[in-house]
Amino acid sequence: MSIRTAAETSAGDVLDPHTVPVSRETLVAYANASGDQNPIHQDEDFAKSVGLPDVIAHGMWTMGAAGSVVSEWAGSAGRVVEFGTRFTKPVVVPATGADVIIGGTVKSVDPETRRAVVDLTVTAGGDKVLGRCVATVQLD
């Protein structure tokens, strides 16, 4: 993976959309790794009993997926120096799985610090699932 440089990065640059698949198996693995065993993420009947359309992905999994895309774009996870978002809608994960689409636009590049601010767009099923999703990355 190559490290992105300030010289090759400009405000307005687009991060091409990446599709990140999520399956129920992904959610079980994430629940086991994170310790978040809330049944809304694994038990379809339970999720529906509390008013959800189906099992939903963990919000932090969704945020992590977005973080992985911007990390790859920057050249490594260590290049992401700030990352924040608001959770706007859940990612519904039917038995057949779902896709999270992550793209973005470079909002600004500071030539002195060589830091870029990237606005990310994160959708699933046509709905925006993360709002105000912004990463600051260190460039070479």
DRENTORKOL-3810 file (N, C-alpha, C; in nm, 4 decimals):
REM DRENTORKOL-3810
@n.u->0.0858; n.v->-0.1178; n.w->0.0000; ca.u->0.0000; ca.v->0.0000; ca.w->0.0000; c.u->0.0901; c.v->0.1237; c.w->0.0000
@n.u->0.0644; n.v->0.2174; n.w->-0.0896; ca.u->0.1473; ca.v->0.3371; ca.w->-0.0944; c.u->0.0873; c.v->0.4470; c.w->-0.0063
@n.u->0.1745; n.v->0.5271; n.w->0.0509; ca.u->0.1335; ca.v->0.6374; ca.w->0.1378; c.u->0.0976; c.v->0.7565; c.w->0.0498
@n.u->-0.0189; n.v->0.8120; n.w->0.0712; ca.u->-0.0650; ca.v->0.9273; ca.w->-0.0063; c.u->0.0155; c.v->1.0504; c.w->0.0348
@n.u->0.0463; n.v->1.1343; n.w->-0.0629; ca.u->0.1227; ca.v->1.2564; ca.w->-0.0354; c.u->0.0350; c.v->1.3805; c.w->-0.0491
@n.u->0.0797; n.v->1.4877; n.w->0.0152; ca.u->0.0091; ca.v->1.6156; ca.w->0.0037; c.u->0.0187; c.v->1.6690; c.w->-0.1385
@n.u->0.1312; n.v->1.6423; n.w->-0.2045; ca.u->0.1505; ca.v->1.6919; ca.w->-0.3411; c.u->0.0507; c.v->1.6304; c.w->-0.4391
@n.u->0.0042; n.v->1.5091; n.w->-0.4120; ca.u->-0.0884; ca.v->1.4424; ca.w->-0.5035; c.u->-0.2338; c.v->1.4526; c.w->-0.4587
@n.u->-0.2595; n.v->1.5339; n.w->-0.3551; ca.u->-0.3942; ca.v->1.5421; ca.w->-0.2979; c.u->-0.4425; c.v->1.6861; c.w->-0.2993
@n.u->-0.5640; n.v->1.7058; n.w->-0.3463; ca.u->-0.6220; ca.v->1.8401; ca.w->-0.3543; c.u->-0.7656; c.v->1.8387; c.w->-0.3042
@n.u->-0.8102; n.v->1.9545; n.w->-0.2559; ca.u->-0.9521; ca.v->1.9695; ca.w->-0.2202; c.u->-1.0353; c.v->1.9364; c.w->-0.3436
@n.u->-1.1396; n.v->1.8608; n.w->-0.3224; ca.u->-1.2258; ca.v->1.8198; ca.w->-0.4325; c.u->-1.1955; c.v->1.6809; c.w->-0.4852
@n.u->-1.0782; n.v->1.6258; n.w->-0.4506; ca.u->-1.0480; ca.v->1.4885; ca.w->-0.4926; c.u->-1.1556; c.v->1.3944; c.w->-0.4386
@n.u->-1.1878; n.v->1.2932; n.w->-0.5181; ca.u->-1.2932; ca.v->1.1998; ca.w->-0.4820; c.u->-1.2329; c.v->1.0651; c.w->-0.4442
@n.u->-1.2797; n.v->1.0104; n.w->-0.3331; ca.u->-1.2493; ca.v->0.8714; ca.w->-0.2979; c.u->-1.3553; c.v->0.7880; c.w->-0.3660
@n.u->-1.3145; n.v->0.7072; n.w->-0.4611; ca.u->-1.4111; ca.v->0.6248; ca.w->-0.5335; c.u->-1.4888; c.v->0.5375; c.w->-0.4357
@n.u->-1.6159; n.v->0.5177; n.w->-0.4625; ca.u->-1.6963; ca.v->0.4336; ca.w->-0.3735; c.u->-1.6428; c.v->0.2909; c.w->-0.3646
@n.u->-1.6394; n.v->0.2401; n.w->-0.2424; ca.u->-1.6014; ca.v->0.1018; ca.w->-0.2147; c.u->-1.7230; c.v->0.0307; c.w->-0.1577
@n.u->-1.7445; n.v->-0.0912; n.w->-0.2009; ca.u->-1.8526; ca.v->-0.1730; ca.w->-0.1463; c.u->-1.7939; c.v->-0.2666; c.w->-0.0416
@n.u->-1.8483; n.v->-0.2564; n.w->0.0796; ca.u->-1.8048; ca.v->-0.3440; ca.w->0.1884; c.u->-1.9231; c.v->-0.4339; c.w->0.2228
@n.u->-1.9118; n.v->-0.5639; n.w->0.1929; ca.u->-2.0222; ca.v->-0.6535; ca.w->0.2242; c.u->-2.0290; c.v->-0.6823; c.w->0.3741
@n.u->-2.1498; n.v->-0.7036; n.w->0.4233; ca.u->-2.1696; ca.v->-0.7435; ca.w->0.5628; c.u->-2.2703; c.v->-0.8577; c.w->0.5641
@n.u->-2.2337; n.v->-0.9636; n.w->0.6314; ca.u->-2.3211; ca.v->-1.0807; ca.w->0.6426; c.u->-2.3537; c.v->-1.1036; c.w->0.7892
@n.u->-2.4437; n.v->-1.1925; n.w->0.8121; ca.u->-2.4755; ca.v->-1.2278; ca.w->0.9508; c.u->-2.3534; c.v->-1.2901; c.w->1.0188
@n.u->-2.2733; n.v->-1.3638; n.w->0.9426; ca.u->-2.1506; ca.v->-1.4216; ca.w->0.9984; c.u->-2.0542; c.v->-1.3110; c.w->1.0412
@n.u->-2.0485; n.v->-1.2040; n.w->0.9624; ca.u->-1.9661; ca.v->-1.0884; ca.w->0.9982; c.u->-2.0113; c.v->-1.0324; c.w->1.1321
@n.u->-2.1425; n.v->-1.0228; n.w->1.1518; ca.u->-2.1960; ca.v->-0.9662; ca.w->1.2757; c.u->-2.1658; c.v->-1.0545; c.w->1.3960
@n.u->-2.1724; n.v->-1.1849; n.w->1.3785; ca.u->-2.1387; ca.v->-1.2769; ca.w->1.4884; c.u->-1.9913; c.v->-1.2616; c.w->1.5238
@n.u->-1.9060; n.v->-1.2562; n.w->1.4229; ca.u->-1.7626; ca.v->-1.2402; ca.w->1.4487; c.u->-1.7348; c.v->-1.1069; c.w->1.5182
@n.u->-1.8014; n.v->-1.0007; n.w->1.4727; ca.u->-1.7817; ca.v->-0.8701; ca.w->1.5357; c.u->-1.8324; c.v->-0.8721; c.w->1.6800
@n.u->-1.9474; n.v->-0.9330; n.w->1.7029; ca.u->-2.0021; ca.v->-0.9416; ca.w->1.8386; c.u->-1.9060; c.v->-1.0156; c.w->1.9306
@n.u->-1.8494; n.v->-1.1235; n.w->1.8819; ca.u->-1.7545; ca.v->-1.1999; ca.w->1.9628; c.u->-1.6269; c.v->-1.1209; c.w->1.9908
@n.u->-1.5798; n.v->-1.0462; n.w->1.8925; ca.u->-1.4575; ca.v->-0.9676; ca.w->1.9100; c.u->-1.4800; c.v->-0.8467; c.w->1.9995
@n.u->-1.5971; n.v->-0.7837; n.w->1.9879; ca.u->-1.6223; ca.v->-0.6592; ca.w->2.0606; c.u->-1.6871; c.v->-0.6813; c.w->2.1968
@n.u->-1.7492; n.v->-0.7971; n.w->2.2147; ca.u->-1.8224; ca.v->-0.8223; ca.w->2.3381; c.u->-1.9654; c.v->-0.7692; c.w->2.3351
@n.u->-2.0069; n.v->-0.7108; n.w->2.2230; ca.u->-2.1421; ca.v->-0.6578; ca.w->2.2102; c.u->-2.2334; c.v->-0.7691; c.w->2.1596
@n.u->-2.2952; n.v->-0.8395; n.w->2.2517; ca.u->-2.3803; ca.v->-0.9528; ca.w->2.2168; c.u->-2.5288; c.v->-0.9159; c.w->2.2134
@n.u->-2.5603; n.v->-0.7892; n.w->2.1933; ca.u->-2.7001; ca.v->-0.7475; ca.w->2.1866; c.u->-2.7699; c.v->-0.8301; c.w->2.0784
@n.u->-2.8820; n.v->-0.8952; n.w->2.1121; ca.u->-2.9471; ca.v->-0.9833; ca.w->2.0149; c.u->-3.0026; c.v->-0.9136; c.w->1.8910
@n.u->-3.0135; n.v->-0.7816; n.w->1.8899; ca.u->-3.0607; ca.v->-0.7133; ca.w->1.7682; c.u->-2.9628; c.v->-0.7301; c.w->1.6526
@n.u->-2.8399; n.v->-0.7719; n.w->1.6857; ca.u->-2.7376; ca.v->-0.7894; ca.w->1.5835; c.u->-2.7263; c.v->-0.9335; c.w->1.5333
@n.u->-2.7990; n.v->-1.0272; n.w->1.5991; ca.u->-2.7815; ca.v->-1.1680; ca.w->1.5625; c.u->-2.9107; c.v->-1.2479; c.w->1.5543
@n.u->-3.0144; n.v->-1.2033; n.w->1.6209; ca.u->-3.1374; ca.v->-1.2815; ca.w->1.6317; c.u->-3.2503; c.v->-1.2095; c.w->1.5581
@n.u->-3.2836; n.v->-1.2616; n.w->1.4401; ca.u->-3.3844; ca.v->-1.1975; ca.w->1.3554; c.u->-3.5185; c.v->-1.1824; c.w->1.4268
@n.u->-3.5626; n.v->-1.2880; n.w->1.4939; ca.u->-3.6921; ca.v->-1.2818; ca.w->1.5635; c.u->-3.6895; c.v->-1.1740; c.w->1.6721
@n.u->-3.5806; n.v->-1.1681; n.w->1.7478; ca.u->-3.5707; ca.v->-1.0670; ca.w->1.8532; c.u->-3.5695; c.v->-0.9264; c.w->1.7926
@n.u->-3.4893; n.v->-0.9073; n.w->1.6880; ca.u->-3.4805; ca.v->-0.7751; ca.w->1.6239; c.u->-3.6187; c.v->-0.7289; c.w->1.5782
@n.u->-3.6925; n.v->-0.8188; n.w->1.5166; ca.u->-3.8269; ca.v->-0.7828; ca.w->1.4694; c.u->-3.9220; c.v->-0.7581; c.w->1.5856
@n.u->-3.9034; n.v->-0.8294; n.w->1.6975; ca.u->-3.9917; ca.v->-0.8126; ca.w->1.8131; c.u->-3.9762; c.v->-0.6761; c.w->1.8792
@n.u->-3.8623; n.v->-0.6101; n.w->1.8553; ca.u->-3.8420; ca.v->-0.4765; ca.w->1.9128; c.u->-3.8613; c.v->-0.3669; c.w->1.8082
@n.u->-3.9214; n.v->-0.4034; n.w->1.6939; ca.u->-3.9595; ca.v->-0.3038; ca.w->1.5945; c.u->-3.8602; c.v->-0.2790; c.w->1.4831
@n.u->-3.7540; n.v->-0.3557; n.w->1.4771; ca.u->-3.6576; ca.v->-0.3402; ca.w->1.3676; c.u->-3.7029; c.v->-0.4229; c.w->1.2478
@n.u->-3.6634; n.v->-0.3836; n.w->1.1269; ca.u->-3.7051; ca.v->-0.4598; ca.w->1.0087; c.u->-3.6360; c.v->-0.5952; c.w->0.9981
@n.u->-3.5192; n.v->-0.6094; n.w->1.0617; ca.u->-3.4394; ca.v->-0.7318; ca.w->1.0564; c.u->-3.3197; c.v->-0.7099; c.w->1.1481
@n.u->-3.2268; n.v->-0.8032; n.w->1.1469; ca.u->-3.1008; ca.v->-0.7868; ca.w->1.2189; c.u->-3.0319; c.v->-0.6616; c.w->1.1660
@n.u->-2.9632; n.v->-0.5884; n.w->1.2543; ca.u->-2.8890; ca.v->-0.4698; ca.w->1.2104; c.u->-2.7416; c.v->-0.4832; c.w->1.2477
@n.u->-2.6575; n.v->-0.4207; n.w->1.1687; ca.u->-2.5140; ca.v->-0.4201; ca.w->1.1962; c.u->-2.4857; c.v->-0.3309; c.w->1.3166
@n.u->-2.3802; n.v->-0.3640; n.w->1.3871; ca.u->-2.3336; ca.v->-0.2793; ca.w->1.4958; c.u->-2.2911; c.v->-0.1443; c.w->1.4370
@n.u->-2.3298; n.v->-0.0368; n.w->1.5018; ca.u->-2.2888; ca.v->0.0955; ca.w->1.4548; c.u->-2.1376; c.v->0.1095; c.w->1.4481
@n.u->-2.0698; n.v->0.0537; n.w->1.5472; ca.u->-1.9235; ca.v->0.0648; ca.w->1.5481; c.u->-1.8604; c.v->-0.0193; c.w->1.4375
@n.u->-1.9253; n.v->-0.1278; n.w->1.3953; ca.u->-1.8752; ca.v->-0.2028; ca.w->1.2810; c.u->-1.8833; c.v->-0.1142; c.w->1.1565
@n.u->-1.9970; n.v->-0.0460; n.w->1.1407; ca.u->-2.0164; ca.v->0.0407; ca.w->1.0248; c.u->-1.9132; c.v->0.1523; c.w->1.0238
@n.u->-1.8914; n.v->0.2131; n.w->1.1400; ca.u->-1.7903; ca.v->0.3183; ca.w->1.1502; c.u->-1.6515; c.v->0.2619; c.w->1.1175
@n.u->-1.6228; n.v->0.1425; n.w->1.1673; ca.u->-1.4943; ca.v->0.0792; ca.w->1.1379; c.u->-1.4758; c.v->0.0502; c.w->0.9901
@n.u->-1.5839; n.v->0.0099; n.w->0.9235; ca.u->-1.5754; ca.v->-0.0149; ca.w->0.7789; c.u->-1.5386; c.v->0.1133; c.w->0.7056
@n.u->-1.6002; n.v->0.2247; n.w->0.7451; ca.u->-1.5675; ca.v->0.3541; ca.w->0.6838; c.u->-1.4236; c.v->0.3925; c.w->0.7140
@n.u->-1.3820; n.v->0.3690; n.w->0.8371; ca.u->-1.2442; ca.v->0.3986; ca.w->0.8750; c.u->-1.1439; c.v->0.3165; c.w->0.7959
@n.u->-1.1781; n.v->0.1927; n.w->0.7669; ca.u->-1.0881; ca.v->0.1074; ca.w->0.6886; c.u->-1.0707; c.v->0.1592; c.w->0.5462
@n.u->-1.1792; n.v->0.2097; n.w->0.4879; ca.u->-1.1709; ca.v->0.2624; ca.w->0.3514; c.u->-1.0821; c.v->0.3862; c.w->0.3476
@n.u->-1.1004; n.v->0.4788; n.w->0.4406; ca.u->-1.0178; ca.v->0.5996; ca.w->0.4391; c.u->-0.8732; c.v->0.5671; c.w->0.4782
@n.u->-0.8529; n.v->0.4677; n.w->0.5636; ca.u->-0.7168; ca.v->0.4240; ca.w->0.5983; c.u->-0.6432; c.v->0.3711; c.w->0.4763
@n.u->-0.7140; n.v->0.2889; n.w->0.3997; ca.u->-0.6547; ca.v->0.2340; ca.w->0.2780; c.u->-0.6203; c.v->0.3462; c.w->0.1799
@n.u->-0.7100; n.v->0.4425; n.w->0.1675; ca.u->-0.6862; ca.v->0.5558; ca.w->0.0775; c.u->-0.5637; c.v->0.6357; c.w->0.1219
@n.u->-0.5488; n.v->0.6561; n.w->0.2522; ca.u->-0.4369; ca.v->0.7350; ca.w->0.3050; c.u->-0.3051; c.v->0.6586; c.w->0.3012
@n.u->-0.3119; n.v->0.5267; n.w->0.3076; ca.u->-0.1896; ca.v->0.4472; ca.w->0.3018; c.u->-0.1662; c.v->0.3599; c.w->0.4230
@n.u->-0.2327; n.v->0.3884; n.w->0.5344; ca.u->-0.2265; ca.v->0.3018; ca.w->0.6528; c.u->-0.3209; c.v->0.3556; c.w->0.7593
@n.u->-0.3585; n.v->0.2684; n.w->0.8506; ca.u->-0.4493; ca.v->0.3093; ca.w->0.9585; c.u->-0.3866; c.v->0.4163; c.w->1.0468
@n.u->-0.2557; n.v->0.4130; n.w->1.0623; ca.u->-0.1870; ca.v->0.5124; ca.w->1.1433; c.u->-0.1932; c.v->0.6527; c.w->1.0859
@n.u->-0.2337; n.v->0.6650; n.w->0.9616; ca.u->-0.2457; ca.v->0.7958; ca.w->0.8970; c.u->-0.3740; c.v->0.8686; c.w->0.9350
@n.u->-0.4715; n.v->0.7983; n.w->0.9892; ca.u->-0.5966; ca.v->0.8614; ca.w->1.0317; c.u->-0.5752; c.v->0.9177; c.w->1.1716
@n.u->-0.5737; n.v->1.0516; n.w->1.1821; ca.u->-0.5437; ca.v->1.1153; ca.w->1.3106; c.u->-0.6694; c.v->1.1616; c.w->1.3840
@n.u->-0.7788; n.v->1.1776; n.w->1.3126; ca.u->-0.9086; ca.v->1.2089; ca.w->1.3730; c.u->-1.0162; c.v->1.1433; c.w->1.2890
@n.u->-1.1215; n.v->1.0984; n.w->1.3582; ca.u->-1.2317; ca.v->1.0349; ca.w->1.2869; c.u->-1.3568; c.v->1.0500; c.w->1.3719
@n.u->-1.4615; n.v->1.0993; n.w->1.3123; ca.u->-1.5863; ca.v->1.1150; ca.w->1.3860; c.u->-1.7062; c.v->1.1004; c.w->1.2950
@n.u->-1.8185; n.v->1.0653; n.w->1.3549; ca.u->-1.9409; ca.v->1.0495; ca.w->1.2780; c.u->-2.0623; c.v->1.0555; c.w->1.3695
@n.u->-2.1775; n.v->1.0593; n.w->1.3076; ca.u->-2.3060; ca.v->1.0420; ca.w->1.3759; c.u->-2.3751; c.v->0.9252; c.w->1.3093
@n.u->-2.4388; n.v->0.8445; n.w->1.3908; ca.u->-2.5127; ca.v->0.7300; ca.w->1.3387; c.u->-2.6523; c.v->0.7776; c.w->1.3019
@n.u->-2.6878; n.v->0.7690; n.w->1.1734; ca.u->-2.8153; ca.v->0.8241; ca.w->1.1284; c.u->-2.9223; c.v->0.7185; c.w->1.1035
@n.u->-2.8826; n.v->0.6021; n.w->1.0530; ca.u->-2.9760; ca.v->0.4914; ca.w->1.0281; c.u->-2.8997; c.v->0.3616; c.w->1.0441
@n.u->-2.9696; n.v->0.2571; n.w->1.0880; ca.u->-2.9008; ca.v->0.1285; ca.w->1.0996; c.u->-2.8808; c.v->0.0623; c.w->0.9635
@n.u->-2.7792; n.v->-0.0217; n.w->0.9565; ca.u->-2.7568; ca.v->-0.1052; ca.w->0.8383; c.u->-2.8342; c.v->-0.2345; c.w->0.8613
@n.u->-2.9390; n.v->-0.2531; n.w->0.7842; ca.u->-3.0212; ca.v->-0.3731; ca.w->0.7948; c.u->-2.9502; c.v->-0.4865; c.w->0.7210
@n.u->-2.9385; n.v->-0.6012; n.w->0.7888; ca.u->-2.8657; ca.v->-0.7148; ca.w->0.7315; c.u->-2.9598; c.v->-0.8355; c.w->0.7238
@n.u->-3.0268; n.v->-0.8517; n.w->0.6102; ca.u->-3.1125; ca.v->-0.9694; ca.w->0.5938; c.u->-3.0274; c.v->-1.0961; c.w->0.5832
@n.u->-3.0916; n.v->-1.2097; n.w->0.5782; ca.u->-3.0204; ca.v->-1.3374; ca.w->0.5704; c.u->-2.9262; c.v->-1.3442; c.w->0.4506
@n.u->-2.9585; n.v->-1.2715; n.w->0.3440; ca.u->-2.8747; ca.v->-1.2716; ca.w->0.2234; c.u->-2.7571; c.v->-1.1749; c.w->0.2324
@n.u->-2.7491; n.v->-1.0963; n.w->0.3410; ca.u->-2.6407; ca.v->-1.0005; ca.w->0.3569; c.u->-2.6752; c.v->-0.8637; c.w->0.3005
@n.u->-2.5846; n.v->-0.7709; n.w->0.3174; ca.u->-2.6055; ca.v->-0.6336; ca.w->0.2706; c.u->-2.4714; c.v->-0.5765; c.w->0.2265
@n.u->-2.4784; n.v->-0.4647; n.w->0.1579; ca.u->-2.3582; ca.v->-0.3929; ca.w->0.1152; c.u->-2.3595; c.v->-0.2528; c.w->0.1748
@n.u->-2.2457; n.v->-0.2117; n.w->0.2248; ca.u->-2.2263; ca.v->-0.0748; ca.w->0.2706; c.u->-2.1376; c.v->-0.0079; c.w->0.1662
@n.u->-2.1821; n.v->0.1059; n.w->0.1147; ca.u->-2.1083; ca.v->0.1784; ca.w->0.0112; c.u->-2.0421; c.v->0.2992; c.w->0.0767
@n.u->-1.9101; n.v->0.3075; n.w->0.0611; ca.u->-1.8325; ca.v->0.4129; ca.w->0.1270; c.u->-1.7500; c.v->0.4873; c.w->0.0225
@n.u->-1.7694; n.v->0.6172; n.w->0.0163; ca.u->-1.6923; ca.v->0.7034; ca.w->-0.0722; c.u->-1.6662; c.v->0.8337; c.w->-0.0009
@n.u->-1.6072; n.v->0.9282; n.w->-0.0691; ca.u->-1.5824; ca.v->1.0550; ca.w->-0.0024; c.u->-1.5219; c.v->1.1589; c.w->-0.0928
@n.u->-1.5018; n.v->1.2754; n.w->-0.0330; ca.u->-1.4428; ca.v->1.3892; ca.w->-0.1025; c.u->-1.3456; c.v->1.4587; c.w->-0.0085
@n.u->-1.2299; n.v->1.4958; n.w->-0.0624; ca.u->-1.1334; ca.v->1.5732; ca.w->0.0156; c.u->-1.1879; c.v->1.7150; c.w->0.0294
@n.u->-1.2101; n.v->1.7554; n.w->0.1529; ca.u->-1.2646; ca.v->1.8887; ca.w->0.1813; c.u->-1.1546; c.v->1.9935; c.w->0.1782
@n.u->-1.0387; n.v->1.9589; n.w->0.2368; ca.u->-0.9279; ca.v->2.0551; ca.w->0.2405; c.u->-0.7960; c.v->1.9823; c.w->0.2605
@n.u->-0.6879; n.v->2.0501; n.w->0.2216; ca.u->-0.5527; ca.v->2.0007; ca.w->0.2446; c.u->-0.4716; c.v->2.1169; c.w->0.3002
@n.u->-0.4095; n.v->2.0961; n.w->0.4158; ca.u->-0.3236; ca.v->2.1981; ca.w->0.4758; c.u->-0.1803; c.v->2.1693; c.w->0.4326
@n.u->-0.1210; n.v->2.2576; n.w->0.3500; ca.u->0.0135; ca.v->2.2303; ca.w->0.2991; c.u->0.1218; c.v->2.2334; c.w->0.4084
@n.u->0.0984; n.v->2.3076; n.w->0.5166; ca.u->0.1987; ca.v->2.3147; ca.w->0.6241; c.u->0.2014; c.v->2.1866; c.w->0.7064
@n.u->0.0849; n.v->2.1400; n.w->0.7501; ca.u->0.0793; ca.v->2.0195; ca.w->0.8335; c.u->0.0702; c.v->1.8923; c.w->0.7503
@n.u->0.0409; n.v->1.9090; n.w->0.6199; ca.u->0.0191; ca.v->1.7970; ca.w->0.5286; c.u->-0.0942; c.v->1.7074; c.w->0.5785
@n.u->-0.2002; n.v->1.7713; n.w->0.6255; ca.u->-0.3183; ca.v->1.6981; ca.w->0.6695; c.u->-0.4357; c.v->1.7297; c.w->0.5772
@n.u->-0.5117; n.v->1.6248; n.w->0.5461; ca.u->-0.6305; ca.v->1.6396; ca.w->0.4627; c.u->-0.7536; c.v->1.6066; c.w->0.5460
@n.u->-0.8595; n.v->1.6829; n.w->0.5233; ca.u->-0.9892; ca.v->1.6547; ca.w->0.5842; c.u->-1.0753; c.v->1.5919; c.w->0.4754
@n.u->-1.1305; n.v->1.4750; n.w->0.5075; ca.u->-1.2076; ca.v->1.3977; ca.w->0.4105; c.u->-1.3499; c.v->1.3796; c.w->0.4622
@n.u->-1.4475; n.v->1.4234; n.w->0.3835; ca.u->-1.5885; ca.v->1.3995; ca.w->0.4141; c.u->-1.6265; c.v->1.2663; c.w->0.3504
@n.u->-1.6748; n.v->1.1738; n.w->0.4319; ca.u->-1.7125; ca.v->1.0423; ca.w->0.3822; c.u->-1.8639; c.v->1.0321; c.w->0.3678
@n.u->-1.9056; n.v->0.9603; n.w->0.2669; ca.u->-2.0470; ca.v->0.9299; ca.w->0.2459; c.u->-2.0622; c.v->0.7797; c.w->0.2622
@n.u->-2.1509; n.v->0.7412; n.w->0.3546; ca.u->-2.1678; ca.v->0.5989; ca.w->0.3864; c.u->-2.3165; c.v->0.5653; c.w->0.3752
@n.u->-2.3485; n.v->0.4741; n.w->0.2831; ca.u->-2.4877; ca.v->0.4372; ca.w->0.2594; c.u->-2.5041; c.v->0.2850; c.w->0.2601
@n.u->-2.6265; n.v->0.2434; n.w->0.2849; ca.u->-2.6644; ca.v->0.1021; ca.w->0.2736; c.u->-2.8103; c.v->0.0991; c.w->0.2315
@n.u->-2.8405; n.v->0.0191; n.w->0.1323; ca.u->-2.9775; ca.v->0.0102; ca.w->0.0830; c.u->-3.0317; c.v->0.1439; c.w->0.0358
@n.u->-2.9437; n.v->0.2313; n.w->-0.0117; ca.u->-2.9848; ca.v->0.3625; ca.w->-0.0601; c.u->-3.0013; c.v->0.4672; c.w->0.0480
@n.u->-2.9851; n.v->0.4291; n.w->0.1752; ca.u->-2.9988; ca.v->0.5228; ca.w->0.2872; c.u->-2.8633; c.v->0.5642; c.w->0.3412
@n.u->-2.8530; n.v->0.6902; n.w->0.3773; ca.u->-2.7326; ca.v->0.7399; ca.w->0.4426; c.u->-2.7313; c.v->0.6857; c.w->0.5855
@n.u->-2.6300; n.v->0.6070; n.w->0.6199; ca.u->-2.6270; ca.v->0.5423; ca.w->0.7514; c.u->-2.5318; c.v->0.6099; c.w->0.8498
@n.u->-2.4395; n.v->0.6883; n.w->0.7991; ca.u->-2.3526; ca.v->0.7700; ca.w->0.8839; c.u->-2.3617; c.v->0.9134; c.w->0.8355
@n.u->-2.3752; n.v->1.0066; n.w->0.9286; ca.u->-2.3794; ca.v->1.1482; ca.w->0.8951; c.u->-2.2608; c.v->1.2193; c.w->0.9562
@n.u->-2.2261; n.v->1.3315; n.w->0.8991; ca.u->-2.1111; ca.v->1.4082; ca.w->0.9474; c.u->-1.9902; c.v->1.3173; c.w->0.9696
@n.u->-1.9654; n.v->1.2334; n.w->0.8729; ca.u->-1.8558; ca.v->1.1366; ca.w->0.8811; c.u->-1.7312; c.v->1.2029; c.w->0.8223
@n.u->-1.6389; n.v->1.2389; n.w->0.9099; ca.u->-1.5225; ca.v->1.3182; ca.w->0.8696; c.u->-1.3963; c.v->1.2554; c.w->0.9269
@n.u->-1.2954; n.v->1.2438; n.w->0.8422; ca.u->-1.1646; ca.v->1.1924; ca.w->0.8842; c.u->-1.0580; c.v->1.2960; c.w->0.8514
@n.u->-0.9637; n.v->1.3106; n.w->0.9414; ca.u->-0.8437; ca.v->1.3893; ca.w->0.9142; c.u->-0.7284; c.v->1.2914; c.w->0.9005
@n.u->-0.6571; n.v->1.3001; n.w->0.7882; ca.u->-0.5488; ca.v->1.2073; ca.w->0.7620; c.u->-0.4174; c.v->1.2816; c.w->0.7427
@n.u->-0.3107; n.v->1.2167; n.w->0.7889; ca.u->-0.1757; ca.v->1.2701; ca.w->0.7727; c.u->-0.1204; c.v->1.2217; c.w->0.6396
@n.u->-0.0768; n.v->1.3171; n.w->0.5582; ca.u->-0.0180; ca.v->1.2843; ca.w->0.4288; c.u->0.1331; c.v->1.2990; c.w->0.4367
@n.u->0.2034; n.v->1.2385; n.w->0.3428; ca.u->0.3486; ca.v->1.2571; ca.w->0.3351; c.u->0.3776; c.v->1.3857; c.w->0.2598
END
